[in-house]
């Protein structure tokens, strides 16, 4: 099952979401900032570093 958001074709170039660039961007940004500050506590954050290499180059 392929899920699409905002009815954008999968092949379209990446763009800034209208939610982040529209008139309500400040309100949305404030809400996201509050959500992150509430749940992204130092005790819950984990640093994860991944290094990958295609099998053909191994």
Secondary structure, DSSP 8 states (H G I E B T S, - for coil): ----STT--TTS-----HHHHSTTHHHHHHHHHHHHHHH--TTT----------GGG-
